[in-house]
Amino acid sequence: MATSDWRLEGEWIKNCNCAFGCPCDFNALPTQGYCKGAVGMRITKGHFEKTKLDGLVFAATVHFPGALHEGNGQLQPIIDERATAEQREALFNIMSGKNSAEGTLFQILSLIVTKMHDPLFVPIEFEFDKNGRVARMVAKGVLETEVEPIKNPVTGEPHRIQVVMPEGFEHRAAEVASSNIRSTGAIKFETKGTHSSLANVVQTPEGVAA
């Protein structure tokens, strides 16, 4: 069980190599049989114990050879270079899953990731407009990803769709969009026109609070 007091409130991006709709959200197999993707969060308000985390960005690239629940995944943490030593330790304490209850996002990640690559500390640019389905995240020299609305194949007009997960462990509701990803760190891959989820989230030791 969680033993620490922490909370992360902010803007969440999840981009991956799957078709629009992220099969993982539906307990389905990845579109191509494997998952390569990136997640990122700009913390608008957050803390771990007495360490404030407001304004920081963290991200990660991941690779799973099959469905996520089958495990054997790889993950590379990417941390905002502005984070102090104390803030870095706080973020790692959260991301480790050791301070989260069973069945919550970071605890689940700790079970399905078997190879943790060395963390990177770099400048991170983060732009986010959930309602417009537009976002951009750049971790200098390591990761670039852009998000735009899905386009109607006939008219070219923006297409809007939401996923609502009342019992979700990642988020409760997200806008679905289209992403391009270029990852050149330990987990290398590139996608064009693949899945994106944009959400405002609140994560706590007990799980998603909003």
C-alpha positions, 0 to 999 in steps of 0.5 A: 500500500501507499505510504507517502503523501503525493499528488500530481495535477496536470496535463497528460499526453499519451502517444503511441504507434497504434491506430486511433483509439488505443486498443489498450483502453479497450483491453484489446491487442496492439494494432501492430502486435507491439507497443511503442509510445511516449507519455508526458505530463506538465505538472500544474500543481504537485508535490511529493511529501514536502517537495513541490513539483509545480511547473515541471515536466516529465516524460517517458518512452516505452516499448512492449513486445506484445500487449501491455498486460503481458509485461516484459516492457522497456521504459526510459524516463525523461525528466525536466532538466530544471528539476532540482536533485530533491525534485528528481528524487521525488519524481522517481519515488512516484514513478517507481510505483512503490508509493502507490496502491495496487492497481494504480498507474505507476504501480502497474507500470512497475509490474510490467516494465522489466528493463528500466533505461537510464534516465535523461535530464534535458530541456522539455518544451510542452504545449497543450490544448486539450479541447483543440486536440493540439499539443507538442512535446520536445525533449531536446535531442531525444523525443519530438511529438506533435498532436493534431485533430483527426481529419475527416477523410472526405471533407478534411474537417477536424473529427472529434471523439472522446474516450470516457473511462469511469474506472480508468487508472490513467485518466477518466476522460480523454480527447482522441487525436492524431500524433507523429512521434520521433524517438532517438533515445534508448527506445528508437521509433518513428510514427506518423498519423497514429494514436494520441490521448490528451487529458487533464488528470489528477494522480494520487497514491490511491489512483485517479482523483479526476 
